[in-house]
Amino acid sequence: MFFFQIILIEDAISNFSLEIDSLLNQVSHQNDDTAKVNTLLILTKECSKTDIDLASEYCDQAYKLAIDLNFVSGISGSLHEKGRIYWKTGQLDSAIYLVSKAITINDSLNHLQQLANTYNTYGNLLLYNQLPDTALVYIKKSNALYNSIGDSVGMAHTLNSFGIIYKAIAEYDSAAYYYIKYLQLNEQIGFLEGMSAGLINLGKVYYLNKEYTKAKTNYLQSIEYAKQFNRLKHISLAYTNLGMVARAENKFDEALNYYQKSIEINKELNNRSGLASAYMNIGNIYFEREDYSKANDFYESALAIYTGMGYTKAMMDVMVNQAVIFERRNEYQKALNIYQRCLKLATELNDRYRVRNISYNIFKVYELLGDYKQAFEYQSKYYVVNDSIFNLEKTELIADLTLKYEKEKDQARILILENENLAKRTIAIILFLFIFYRNKSRKDKIIADQKIKQLEEEKKLLAARFLVEGQEEERKRIAKELHDGLGVLLSTAKMQFTTIKDKSPENKQLIDKATKLLEQATGDVRKISHNMMPGLLTKFGLYEAAEGLIEQLDETEGLSATCEIIGDTKRRS
């Protein structure tokens, strides 16, 4: 017989707390812009801890404003928060749908922070929908993203989620490992506000391993941390778990005392789900004491809350326990009526696990009634659904593996294309650089050749200039020696012959002839000297020398020459 003896209320999740009044004041003064959307989303998160209906209202406001502004990031944030609200109200299918839409948007935006958040939430939703293997895939994705952006608090949340998953599949050693890593990371980064959640969850692992002393120690430590940060919900959760430890040790009065403390805090917080869980657990204590009347009273209180909140699956759990009470009282028809109602709800929700369990309970009741035809019908239904669950889990596992394989192939193809594109770009760059430097080398060579040629021309001109200047200097030197040396000697010789002529009349004819030869020689020397370095050029410059030369030509028989100079005739040194 399936009986929900213990309600393990939600695993503790750590979040920073903000003053709701401060947020309300802030949002009331904001314009209708993206900043207001973000504030409304923060307000949604805070209110969801105490008033889920108010949280839903603020979330709807954020979504509407984000749509009006076409603020895509705000739209995905609103879908994410609305999904979390549906999760808390037991509407898992709606929650999964909205969070998956948020994932699609965040993935398209490449918004890594929000994508990591939605992956984490989606993984936990899949776990609550009894798909731990798929849940683990998404928590790993979330952890990898948080690690890539350096979000230590986000990484801590995923460590907590890993622990929740491994606890759910009864791998308690792994669960304890991740919870301890979560606590260590919180201490390392100074996120002490998250310690209470980790201690509660680690305590649950010890509780499931029946290490009640260690479980109780962790719960009490969590209360101390929760008091530091006024985390009343964690305090109530710790009291509820302490009640479960006491109940396991058959300390029923102590258990009832802890549950009562949890109820008082949850009433203060208006935490209806916490109240319902406490009522459910108290009902279970009275059930074990076989005080079915009191047990049913508390079940009714829990059922009323869950019905008001729309927690259909929690409603079914309470109703199944009530049906078991009617079985114990041998009121089989009442039990069957409740089971049939639960089976209808479970079928509508396509909740195969509850359909299977409830079908089994109905089969057992018909068996007790001796109605073997009906018993066989529901027993067959039980086996069919049980087989379908097995096949579904197998199919989902294969689908997940196939999807992962295809995605890895796609990623490999993308990587190959990226590498090919990179290679093409690299080749193009190398080719461009080769052509550029080759052309530059050619240009540099042409310029260098031109410079060399220019230098050679300048060198030739300089050499010619030096040669001309050297020749001119040499002509000056020879002209000076002819004029000042040989010319003087010839003039002196002529003077001597004139003196001799006076003293030797008998040799007058010879002396006159010699004198004429000396005059001719003197004139030739003077002419040669002047031709080599005209005196006018040296003394007065080019223009005067030119005029002198033209005058000499004009005096030559048979020639008529004139000189006309245009422009500045001033000599420059």
Sequence and secondary structure as in RCSB ss.txt:
>XXXX:A:sequence
MFFFQIILIEDAISNFSLEIDSLLNQVSHQNDDTAKVNTLLILTKECSKTDIDLASEYCDQAYKLAIDLNFVSGI
SGSLHEKGRIYWKTGQLDSAIYLVSKAITINDSLNHLQQLANTYNTYGNLLLYNQLPDTALVYIKKSNALYNSIG
DSVGMAHTLNSFGIIYKAIAEYDSAAYYYIKYLQLNEQIGFLEGMSAGLINLGKVYYLNKEYTKAKTNYLQSIEY
AKQFNRLKHISLAYTNLGMVARAENKFDEALNYYQKSIEINKELNNRSGLASAYMNIGNIYFEREDYSKANDFYE
SALAIYTGMGYTKAMMDVMVNQAVIFERRNEYQKALNIYQRCLKLATELNDRYRVRNISYNIFKVYELLGDYKQA
FEYQSKYYVVNDSIFNLEKTELIADLTLKYEKEKDQARILILENENLAKRTIAIILFLFIFYRNKSRKDKIIADQ
KIKQLEEEKKLLAARFLVEGQEEERKRIAKELHDGLGVLLSTAKMQFTTIKDKSPENKQLIDKATKLLEQATGDV
RKISHNMMPGLLTKFGLYEAAEGLIEQLDETEGLSATCEIIGDTKRRS
>XXXX:A:secstr
                   HHHHHHHHHT  SSHHHHHHHHHHHHHHTTT HHHHHHHHHHHHHHHHHHT HHHH
HHHHHHHHHHHHHTT HHHHHHHHHHHHHHHHHHT HHHHHHHHHHHHHHHHHTT HHHHHHHHHHHHHHHHHHT
 HHHHHHHHHHHHHHHHHTT HHHHHHHHHHHHHHHHHHT GGGHHHHHHHHHHHHHHTT HHHHHHHHHHHHHH
HHHTT HHHHHHHHHHHHHHHHHTT HHHHHHHHHHHHHHHHHHT HHHHHHHHHHHHHHHHHTT HHHHHHHHH
HHHHHHHHHT HHHHHHHHHHHHHHHHHTT HHHHHHHHHHHHHHHHHTT HHHHHHHHHHHHHHHHHHT HHHH
HHHHHHHHHHHHHHHHHHHHHHHHHHHHHHHHHHHHHHHHHHHHHHHHHHHHHHHHHHHHHHHHHHHHHHHHHHH
HHHHHHHHHHHHHHHHHHHHHHHHHHHHHHIIIIIIHHHHHHHHHHHHHHHHH GGGHHHHHHHHHHHHHHHHHH
HHHHHHHS HHHHHT HHHHHHHHHHHHHHSTT        S      
